[in-house]
C-alpha cells in the first residue's frame, strides 16, 4: 500500500515536471492592416516562434494603427506592431512608447492611379484614397507626395476609403484617382487597367513601416519578457528569408489570395526589405520628425534616438544568436 502510494507520487511528480519547465508567459500583441508587411507577426504566431520562446501569445487584429495604440496605452496589450507615425504621435503626446525592434524599415508601397495619369505632376487636383486619416497609409502617401514636390494638403484631396481591397474598389468607381497599395494588390490593379505610377521603394526612404513597439516601463521591469518577443520576431524574419514557398503560402492564406504571380511579387518585394538584424534605427523615426516638424513644433526639437531602444537587439546580436541562425 505504502509502496504503491510512493509510486503514484513519483509518477505524478514526473508528469508535472515538464509543465513547470515549459510554462508559457502570457503575452498580448495587436497589429493592424492586411498587407504582407505583417508577415513577420503571422509567421511568429502561426509557425510557432512565440510558443518556442516561452510565450502564450494572444494575437489580436485591429482595423487601424490609430486604434492599436490605444490598446497599448490602456494596458490591454503588451506590444503592438506599429509604424513610426504611431510611435511618434503617441510619444510626442507624452506616452512612454518605445520601439524595440523593426520588421520593415523602408517604404515599399506603390502609388497606383487611373490609367490616364502618367506623371506625378498630374496628381495635383486629384483625390487620393487611404485607410483612415492619420494611419500608416495616410502618412506614407503624404510623405511620398511631398518628396515629389506635391503639397498633399493644398494640391490634392486625401480621403479615407478603407483597407486595401476597399481602396482598390474606390479607385475602380472613380471615387479616387490614386491610392496607396502594396503587392499583391498592385498586380491586381494592373490587371484591372490601373497604372503602377510610383514604386515608393525605389526612393529608399528610411521609415519603420512595421515595428515592435511597447512601453518603456515594460522594457525596464520585464526585460527578459521583451527579449523573448524580439527573439521570436528575429526567428520569424529568418524563416521568411529561408523558407520562400512556405512564406508565400502563409501570405496567401492571410490575404485570402491564390494568385501565384501576385504572391511571388509580394514575397520578392517584402523579403528584400525585411532585415536580418532588426535594429530599430533612429533614421526611420527622423524621416517622419523632419517631415512633420514644420507643422508640429514638438517634432522640430525631438531627438529621434529617444524613440528607439536598440539595446535588446544589440544584446541578442552580441550573444551570437543571429549569427547562429544564419550559420555565419
C-alpha positions as CSV (number, residue, x, y, z in Angstrom):
1,X,0.0,0.0,0.0
2,X,2.8,2.4,1.0
3,X,5.0,1.4,-1.9
4,X,2.0,1.9,-4.3
5,X,1.4,5.3,-2.9
6,X,5.1,6.3,-3.3
7,X,4.9,5.0,-6.9
8,X,1.9,7.2,-7.6
9,X,3.5,10.2,-6.1
10,X,6.7,9.6,-8.1
11,X,4.8,9.3,-11.4
12,X,2.8,12.5,-10.6
13,X,6.0,14.5,-10.0
14,X,7.5,13.2,-13.3
15,X,4.4,14.1,-15.2
16,X,4.1,17.5,-13.7
17,X,7.8,18.5,-14.1
18,X,7.6,19.3,-17.9
19,X,4.6,21.5,-17.3
20,X,6.7,23.6,-14.8
21,X,9.7,23.9,-17.1
22,X,7.7,24.6,-20.2
23,X,5.4,27.2,-18.6
24,X,4.4,29.8,-21.2
25,X,4.3,33.5,-20.2
26,X,1.1,35.2,-21.3
27,X,1.6,37.9,-24.0
28,X,-1.0,40.0,-25.9
29,X,0.1,41.7,-29.1
30,X,-2.0,43.7,-31.6
31,X,-1.5,44.5,-35.2
32,X,-3.4,46.3,-38.0
33,X,-3.5,46.3,-41.7
34,X,-3.9,43.3,-44.1
35,X,-0.7,43.7,-46.0
36,X,2.4,41.5,-46.4
37,X,4.2,43.9,-44.1
38,X,2.6,41.9,-41.3
39,X,4.2,38.6,-42.5
40,X,6.6,38.6,-39.5
41,X,3.8,38.5,-37.0
42,X,1.9,35.9,-39.0
43,X,5.0,33.7,-39.1
44,X,5.9,34.3,-35.4
45,X,2.3,33.3,-34.5
46,X,1.3,30.6,-37.0
47,X,4.7,28.9,-37.3
48,X,5.1,28.6,-33.5
49,X,8.0,31.0,-32.8
50,X,6.1,32.7,-30.0
51,X,5.5,29.4,-28.3
52,X,9.1,28.2,-28.9
53,X,10.2,31.3,-27.0
54,X,8.0,30.6,-24.0
55,X,5.2,32.9,-24.9
56,X,1.5,32.1,-24.8
57,X,0.5,34.7,-27.3
58,X,-2.8,36.2,-28.0
59,X,-2.5,37.9,-31.4
60,X,-5.2,40.5,-32.0
61,X,-6.0,42.0,-35.4
62,X,-7.3,45.6,-35.1
63,X,-8.7,47.7,-38.0
64,X,-6.3,50.6,-37.9
65,X,-3.0,51.7,-36.3
66,X,-4.7,54.7,-34.6
67,X,-6.8,52.2,-32.6
68,X,-3.9,49.8,-31.9
69,X,-2.0,52.5,-29.9
70,X,-5.0,53.0,-27.6
71,X,-4.9,49.2,-26.8
72,X,-1.2,49.6,-25.7
73,X,-1.7,52.8,-23.7
74,X,-4.7,51.4,-21.8
75,X,-2.8,48.2,-20.9
76,X,-5.0,45.9,-22.9
77,X,-2.0,44.6,-24.8
78,X,1.8,44.3,-24.0
79,X,3.1,45.0,-27.5
80,X,1.8,46.4,-30.8
81,X,3.0,46.2,-34.4
82,X,3.1,49.8,-35.5
83,X,4.8,52.3,-37.8
84,X,7.0,55.3,-37.0
85,X,3.9,57.5,-37.2
86,X,2.0,55.7,-34.4
87,X,5.1,55.7,-32.2
88,X,6.0,59.4,-32.9
89,X,2.5,60.8,-32.4
90,X,2.0,58.9,-29.1
91,X,5.4,59.8,-27.7
92,X,5.1,63.5,-28.6
93,X,1.8,63.5,-26.8
94,X,3.6,62.3,-23.6
95,X,3.3,58.5,-23.8
96,X,6.3,56.3,-22.8
97,X,6.1,54.2,-26.0
98,X,9.3,52.8,-27.4
99,X,10.4,50.8,-30.4
100,X,12.5,47.7,-29.5
101,X,12.9,46.1,-33.0
102,X,11.8,46.6,-36.5
103,X,10.4,44.3,-39.1
104,X,10.2,46.6,-42.1
105,X,12.4,49.7,-42.0
106,X,11.7,51.1,-45.5
107,X,8.7,52.3,-47.5
108,X,7.9,49.8,-50.2
109,X,4.3,50.6,-51.2
110,X,3.2,51.9,-54.6
111,X,1.1,54.9,-55.7
112,X,-1.4,53.4,-58.1
113,X,-3.5,55.7,-60.3
114,X,-6.1,55.8,-63.1
115,X,-4.6,54.8,-66.4
116,X,-4.7,58.3,-67.9
117,X,-2.5,59.6,-65.1
118,X,1.1,59.2,-66.4
119,X,3.1,61.6,-64.3
120,X,3.3,62.5,-60.6
121,X,2.5,66.1,-61.6
122,X,-0.9,65.0,-62.8
123,X,-1.9,64.0,-59.3
124,X,-2.4,67.7,-58.5
125,X,-6.1,68.4,-58.1
126,X,-6.9,64.7,-57.8
127,X,-8.3,62.7,-54.9
128,X,-6.3,60.0,-53.2
129,X,-7.5,57.2,-51.0
130,X,-6.1,55.9,-47.7
131,X,-7.2,53.5,-45.0
132,X,-8.1,56.1,-42.4
133,X,-6.8,59.6,-41.9
134,X,-3.8,59.6,-39.6
135,X,-2.9,56.0,-40.3
136,X,0.2,54.5,-41.9
137,X,-1.2,54.6,-45.4
138,X,-2.1,58.3,-44.9
139,X,1.3,59.3,-43.6
140,X,3.1,57.3,-46.2
141,X,1.2,58.8,-49.1
142,X,1.5,62.4,-47.9
143,X,5.3,62.0,-47.2
144,X,5.9,60.4,-50.7
145,X,3.9,63.2,-52.4
146,X,6.0,65.8,-50.6
147,X,9.2,64.0,-51.8
148,X,7.9,64.5,-55.3
149,X,7.2,68.2,-54.8
150,X,3.5,68.0,-54.3
151,X,1.8,69.5,-51.2
152,X,-0.8,66.9,-50.3
153,X,-2.8,69.3,-48.1
154,X,-3.1,72.1,-50.7
155,X,-2.7,70.4,-54.1
156,X,-4.6,67.1,-53.6
157,X,-7.5,65.8,-51.6
158,X,-6.9,62.7,-49.5
159,X,-9.9,60.8,-48.1
160,X,-10.5,57.6,-46.1
161,X,-11.7,54.7,-48.2
162,X,-10.8,51.7,-46.0
163,X,-8.3,48.9,-46.2
164,X,-6.5,47.7,-49.4
165,X,-9.5,46.0,-51.1
166,X,-11.8,48.9,-50.4
167,X,-9.2,51.4,-51.7
168,X,-9.0,49.4,-54.9
169,X,-12.8,49.5,-55.2
170,X,-12.9,53.2,-54.7
171,X,-10.4,53.6,-57.5
172,X,-12.5,51.4,-59.7
173,X,-15.5,53.6,-59.1
174,X,-13.6,56.8,-59.7
175,X,-14.3,58.0,-56.1
176,X,-10.5,58.4,-56.0
177,X,-8.0,58.8,-58.8
178,X,-5.0,57.4,-57.0
179,X,-4.2,55.4,-53.9
180,X,-1.5,53.6,-52.0
181,X,-1.2,49.8,-52.5
182,X,1.3,47.1,-51.8
183,X,1.8,43.8,-53.6
184,X,0.0,41.6,-54.4
185,X,-2.8,44.2,-55.0
186,X,-0.5,46.2,-57.3
187,X,-0.6,43.3,-59.7
188,X,-4.4,43.0,-59.3
189,X,-4.7,46.8,-60.0
190,X,-2.7,46.5,-63.2
191,X,-4.8,43.6,-64.4
192,X,-7.9,45.9,-63.9
193,X,-6.3,48.5,-66.1
194,X,-4.8,50.9,-63.5
195,X,-1.3,52.3,-63.6
196,X,1.5,51.4,-61.2
197,X,2.6,55.1,-61.1
198,X,5.3,55.1,-58.5
199,X,7.2,52.4,-56.7
200,X,8.0,54.2,-53.4
201,X,10.5,51.5,-52.5
202,X,12.9,52.8,-55.2
203,X,13.3,56.0,-53.1
204,X,14.8,54.0,-50.2
205,X,13.2,56.2,-47.6
206,X,14.1,55.1,-44.1
207,X,10.9,54.7,-42.2
208,X,9.6,51.9,-39.9
209,X,6.5,50.7,-41.6
210,X,6.2,47.7,-39.3
211,X,7.9,47.6,-35.9
212,X,7.6,46.1,-32.4
213,X,6.5,48.8,-30.0
214,X,5.9,48.5,-26.3
215,X,6.2,50.8,-23.3
216,X,9.5,51.9,-21.5
217,X,8.0,50.6,-18.3
218,X,7.7,47.1,-19.8
219,X,11.3,47.1,-21.0
220,X,12.6,48.3,-17.6
221,X,10.5,45.9,-15.5
222,X,10.2,42.9,-17.8
223,X,13.3,42.9,-19.9
224,X,13.6,39.0,-20.3
225,X,10.0,39.0,-21.5
226,X,10.8,41.7,-24.1
227,X,13.9,39.8,-25.1
228,X,11.8,36.7,-25.8
229,X,9.4,38.7,-28.0
230,X,12.2,40.2,-30.0
231,X,13.9,36.8,-30.3
232,X,10.7,35.3,-31.7
233,X,10.4,38.1,-34.3
234,X,14.1,37.6,-35.3
235,X,13.5,33.9,-35.8
236,X,10.4,34.7,-37.9
237,X,12.4,37.0,-40.1
238,X,14.9,34.3,-40.6
239,X,12.1,31.8,-41.5
240,X,10.8,34.3,-44.1
241,X,14.2,34.6,-45.7
242,X,15.0,30.9,-45.8
243,X,11.5,29.4,-46.5
244,X,10.2,31.1,-49.6
245,X,7.4,28.7,-50.6
246,X,6.0,28.3,-47.0
247,X,6.1,32.0,-46.5
248,X,4.3,32.7,-49.8
249,X,1.6,30.1,-48.7
250,X,1.2,31.9,-45.4
251,X,0.9,35.3,-47.1
252,X,-1.7,33.9,-49.4
253,X,-3.7,32.4,-46.5
254,X,-3.7,35.6,-44.5
255,X,-4.6,37.8,-47.6
256,X,-7.0,35.2,-49.0
257,X,-5.1,35.3,-52.3
258,X,-4.2,32.4,-54.5
259,X,-2.6,34.4,-57.4
260,X,0.8,32.7,-57.9
261,X,2.4,35.7,-59.6
262,X,1.0,38.2,-57.2
263,X,2.3,36.2,-54.2
264,X,5.7,35.9,-55.9
265,X,5.8,39.6,-56.4
266,X,4.8,40.2,-52.8
267,X,7.4,37.9,-51.4
268,X,10.1,39.4,-53.6
269,X,9.3,43.0,-52.6
270,X,8.9,42.5,-48.9
271,X,11.6,39.9,-48.4
272,X,14.1,42.2,-49.9
273,X,13.2,44.9,-47.3
274,X,12.8,42.6,-44.2
275,X,16.1,42.9,-42.2
276,X,18.2,40.0,-40.9
277,X,19.1,42.0,-37.8
278,X,16.1,44.1,-36.7
279,X,17.8,47.1,-35.3
280,X,15.2,49.9,-34.6
281,X,17.4,52.7,-36.1
282,X,16.7,56.3,-35.3
283,X,16.8,57.3,-39.0
284,X,13.5,55.6,-39.6
285,X,12.0,57.9,-37.0
286,X,13.9,61.0,-38.0
287,X,12.3,60.8,-41.5
288,X,8.9,61.4,-40.0
289,X,10.0,64.0,-37.5
290,X,11.7,66.1,-40.2
291,X,8.5,65.8,-42.4
292,X,6.1,66.9,-39.7
293,X,8.4,69.5,-38.0
294,X,7.0,72.5,-40.0
295,X,3.5,71.7,-38.7
296,X,4.4,70.1,-35.3
297,X,6.6,72.3,-33.1
298,X,7.4,69.4,-30.7
299,X,8.8,67.3,-33.6
300,X,11.2,70.1,-34.5
301,X,13.1,69.7,-31.2
302,X,12.6,66.0,-30.6
303,X,15.6,63.7,-30.7
304,X,14.9,60.7,-32.9
305,X,17.1,58.5,-30.7
306,X,14.8,58.8,-27.8
307,X,12.0,57.0,-29.7
308,X,14.0,53.7,-30.0
309,X,15.7,51.3,-27.7
310,X,18.2,49.2,-29.7
311,X,19.7,47.6,-26.6
312,X,17.6,44.4,-26.8
313,X,18.6,43.7,-30.4
314,X,22.2,44.6,-29.5
315,X,22.1,42.1,-26.7
316,X,20.7,39.4,-28.9
317,X,23.3,40.0,-31.6
318,X,26.1,40.1,-29.1
319,X,25.0,36.7,-27.8
320,X,25.8,35.2,-31.2
321,X,22.2,34.1,-31.7
322,X,21.6,35.8,-35.0
323,X,24.9,34.7,-36.4
324,X,24.0,31.1,-35.5
325,X,20.6,31.5,-37.1
326,X,22.2,32.4,-40.4
327,X,25.1,30.0,-39.8
328,X,27.9,32.5,-40.2
